[in-house]
Amino acid sequence: MNEFFLIVLAYLIGSIPTAIWVSKRFFGIDIREYGSGNAGATNTFRVLGKQWGSLVMIVDILKGVAATSLYIILPSTYSGSEHELYRTNFMIALGLASVLGHIFPIWADFKGGKGVATLFGMAIAIQPLVAVCCIGVFLFVLYLTRFVSLSSILAGVAFMVFILFIFNEKETLYRIFAVLVALMVVLTHQKNIGRILKGTEGKVPILKFRDTRKRRRQ
């Protein structure tokens, strides 16, 4: 019963619609009515700029960390090494509940973001080293392209590669989860992939000095 309430709490934490609240509180708009219509960090970067996009991304990551870390409230009887597998599986359940909340937030008419930042937060709580590697992939691709969507897609795919091949995680449920993460990230970014292929995907307003410098050299 305690586990059920913690999963519900994880969903409620994930449901905090950061981008929507920020856009309404500081700009008097609903972020879902602008840009791609998505209530996530990528669209916030695009519509409100890097300062607010960074804020939304950080908070959404922290949502995943906080929700997944709710396992510490479990009774101390689950603290032994013999319960490590149970804790890992329960953390995955908590993290998925928070991601579900981000995508379908009860506080915002069940119309949220794509859950990538919250997924990263979940990964940080469960497997910090893998998460750091994925963040490295994200930042590298972002530096090269300034596409947050492409950065998120490749980081999600990298998460699967790290879990399955690089770190060779033995836990079956975690391996399945890694594959599902990659599939979910790709599926939720289908429109972005189409825009990238067409050359119409918007770039976030960061590292513009690099493009300006390139144009001056040409």
C-alpha positions as CSV (number, residue, x, y, z in Angstrom):
1,M,0.0,0.0,0.0
2,N,2.9,2.4,0.8
3,E,4.3,1.7,-2.6
4,F,1.0,2.6,-4.3
5,F,0.9,6.0,-2.6
6,L,4.5,6.7,-3.4
7,I,3.8,6.0,-7.1
8,V,0.8,8.3,-7.0
9,L,3.0,11.0,-5.4
10,A,5.7,10.5,-8.1
11,Y,3.1,11.0,-10.7
12,L,1.9,14.3,-9.0
13,I,5.5,15.5,-8.8
14,G,6.0,14.8,-12.5
15,S,2.7,16.6,-13.2
16,I,4.2,19.9,-12.2
17,P,3.8,21.8,-15.5
18,T,7.0,23.9,-15.2
19,A,6.9,25.4,-18.7
20,I,3.2,26.3,-18.5
21,W,3.5,27.9,-15.0
22,V,6.6,29.9,-16.0
23,S,5.1,31.2,-19.3
24,K,1.8,32.2,-17.6
25,R,3.4,33.7,-14.5
26,F,6.2,35.8,-16.1
27,F,4.9,36.3,-19.7
28,G,1.1,36.1,-19.4
29,I,0.9,33.4,-22.2
30,D,0.4,29.6,-22.4
31,I,3.5,28.1,-23.9
32,R,1.3,25.5,-25.6
33,E,-0.1,28.2,-27.9
34,Y,3.3,29.1,-29.3
35,G,6.1,27.5,-31.2
36,S,5.7,23.7,-31.4
37,G,2.8,23.8,-29.0
38,N,4.7,21.6,-26.6
39,A,4.9,22.3,-22.8
40,G,8.6,21.3,-22.4
41,A,12.1,22.8,-22.2
42,T,12.7,22.7,-25.9
43,N,9.7,24.8,-26.8
44,T,10.5,27.1,-23.9
45,F,14.0,27.6,-25.2
46,R,12.5,28.4,-28.6
47,V,9.8,30.8,-27.4
48,L,11.1,32.4,-24.2
49,G,14.8,32.2,-24.6
50,K,17.8,30.3,-23.1
51,Q,17.4,31.7,-19.6
52,W,13.8,30.4,-19.1
53,G,14.5,27.3,-21.2
54,S,17.4,26.4,-18.9
55,L,15.2,27.0,-15.8
56,V,12.5,24.8,-17.1
57,M,14.9,22.1,-18.1
58,I,16.6,22.1,-14.7
59,V,13.3,21.9,-12.8
60,D,12.0,19.2,-15.0
61,I,15.2,17.1,-14.4
62,L,14.8,17.7,-10.7
63,K,11.2,16.4,-10.9
64,G,12.6,13.1,-12.1
65,V,15.3,13.0,-9.5
66,A,12.9,13.8,-6.7
67,A,10.2,11.4,-7.8
68,T,12.6,8.5,-8.3
69,S,14.2,9.1,-5.0
70,L,11.0,8.6,-3.1
71,Y,12.1,5.0,-2.6
72,I,14.0,6.2,0.5
73,I,10.6,6.5,2.3
74,L,10.2,2.8,2.1
75,P,10.5,0.9,5.4
76,S,14.0,0.2,6.6
77,T,13.3,-3.5,6.0
78,Y,14.0,-2.9,2.3
79,S,17.4,-1.4,3.0
80,G,19.5,-4.6,2.9
81,S,21.5,-5.8,-0.1
82,E,19.1,-8.6,-0.6
83,H,16.5,-6.1,-1.6
84,E,18.6,-4.2,-4.1
85,L,16.7,-5.7,-7.1
86,Y,13.4,-4.7,-5.6
87,R,14.6,-1.2,-4.9
88,T,15.9,-0.8,-8.5
89,N,12.6,-2.0,-10.0
90,F,10.6,0.2,-7.6
91,M,12.8,3.2,-8.6
92,I,12.0,2.5,-12.2
93,A,8.3,2.4,-11.4
94,L,8.5,5.7,-9.6
95,G,10.5,7.3,-12.4
96,L,8.1,6.1,-15.0
97,A,5.2,7.5,-13.0
98,S,6.9,10.9,-12.9
99,V,7.5,10.8,-16.7
100,L,3.9,9.9,-17.2
101,G,2.9,12.9,-15.1
102,H,5.1,15.2,-17.1
103,I,3.5,14.0,-20.4
104,F,0.0,13.9,-19.0
105,P,0.0,16.4,-16.1
106,I,-3.1,16.4,-13.9
107,W,-2.5,20.1,-13.1
108,A,-2.6,21.2,-16.8
109,D,-5.5,19.3,-18.5
110,F,-3.2,16.3,-19.2
111,K,-1.4,18.2,-21.9
112,G,2.3,18.4,-21.0
113,G,5.8,17.9,-22.5
114,K,7.6,15.0,-24.0
115,G,9.3,13.9,-20.8
116,V,12.9,13.8,-21.9
117,A,14.3,16.1,-19.1
118,T,12.3,14.1,-16.5
119,L,13.7,10.9,-17.9
120,F,17.2,12.3,-17.5
121,G,16.4,13.1,-13.9
122,M,15.2,9.5,-13.4
123,A,18.4,8.2,-14.9
124,I,20.5,10.4,-12.6
125,A,18.7,9.0,-9.5
126,I,19.1,5.3,-10.7
127,Q,22.4,5.3,-12.6
128,P,24.3,8.6,-12.2
129,L,27.3,7.6,-14.3
130,V,25.1,6.6,-17.3
131,A,23.2,9.9,-16.9
132,V,26.3,11.9,-17.0
133,C,27.4,10.2,-20.2
134,C,24.0,10.9,-21.7
135,I,24.2,14.5,-20.7
136,G,27.6,14.7,-22.3
137,V,26.1,13.4,-25.6
138,F,23.2,15.9,-25.3
139,L,25.5,18.9,-24.8
140,F,27.9,17.8,-27.6
141,V,25.1,17.4,-30.1
142,L,23.6,20.7,-28.9
143,Y,26.9,22.5,-29.4
144,L,27.2,21.1,-32.9
145,T,23.6,21.7,-34.1
146,R,21.7,23.9,-31.6
147,F,18.8,21.4,-32.1
148,V,17.5,20.5,-28.6
149,S,15.2,17.9,-30.2
150,L,18.1,16.1,-32.0
151,S,20.2,16.3,-28.9
152,S,17.4,14.7,-26.9
153,I,16.9,12.0,-29.4
154,L,20.5,11.0,-29.6
155,A,20.9,11.2,-25.8
156,G,17.9,8.9,-25.5
157,V,19.4,6.4,-27.9
158,A,22.8,6.7,-26.2
159,F,21.1,5.8,-22.9
160,M,20.1,2.5,-24.4
161,V,23.5,1.9,-25.9
162,F,25.3,2.6,-22.6
163,I,22.9,0.3,-20.6
164,L,23.0,-2.6,-23.1
165,F,26.5,-2.5,-24.4
166,I,28.9,-0.1,-22.6
167,F,28.0,-0.8,-19.0
168,N,26.3,-4.1,-19.8
169,E,23.6,-3.8,-17.1
170,K,22.5,-7.3,-16.0
171,E,19.0,-6.4,-14.6
172,T,16.5,-7.5,-17.3
173,L,13.9,-4.9,-16.4
174,Y,16.5,-2.1,-16.6
175,R,17.5,-3.3,-20.0
176,I,13.9,-3.4,-21.2
177,F,13.4,0.1,-19.8
178,A,16.5,1.4,-21.7
179,V,15.0,0.1,-25.0
180,L,11.7,1.7,-24.2
181,V,13.3,5.0,-23.4
182,A,15.0,5.1,-26.8
183,L,11.7,4.1,-28.5
184,M,9.7,6.7,-26.6
185,V,12.1,9.5,-27.3
186,V,12.1,8.8,-31.0
187,L,8.3,8.3,-31.2
188,T,7.6,11.5,-29.3
189,H,9.9,13.5,-31.6
190,Q,8.5,12.3,-34.9
191,K,7.4,15.8,-35.9
192,N,10.8,17.2,-34.9
193,I,12.5,14.6,-37.0
194,G,10.3,15.5,-40.0
195,R,11.2,19.2,-39.5
196,I,14.9,18.5,-39.2
197,L,14.8,16.5,-42.5
198,K,12.9,19.4,-44.2
199,G,15.3,22.0,-42.7
200,T,12.5,23.8,-40.9
201,E,13.3,22.8,-37.3
202,G,14.0,25.9,-35.1
203,K,17.3,26.2,-33.4
204,V,17.6,27.3,-29.8
205,P,19.0,30.9,-29.2
206,I,22.3,29.8,-27.8
207,L,25.8,29.8,-29.3
208,K,24.7,32.3,-32.0
209,F,28.1,33.9,-31.8
210,R,29.5,30.8,-33.4
211,D,27.2,31.1,-36.4
212,T,27.9,34.8,-36.7
213,R,31.6,34.2,-36.7
214,K,31.3,31.5,-39.4
215,R,29.3,33.9,-41.6
216,R,31.9,36.6,-41.2
217,R,34.6,34.2,-42.4
218,Q,32.7,33.2,-45.5
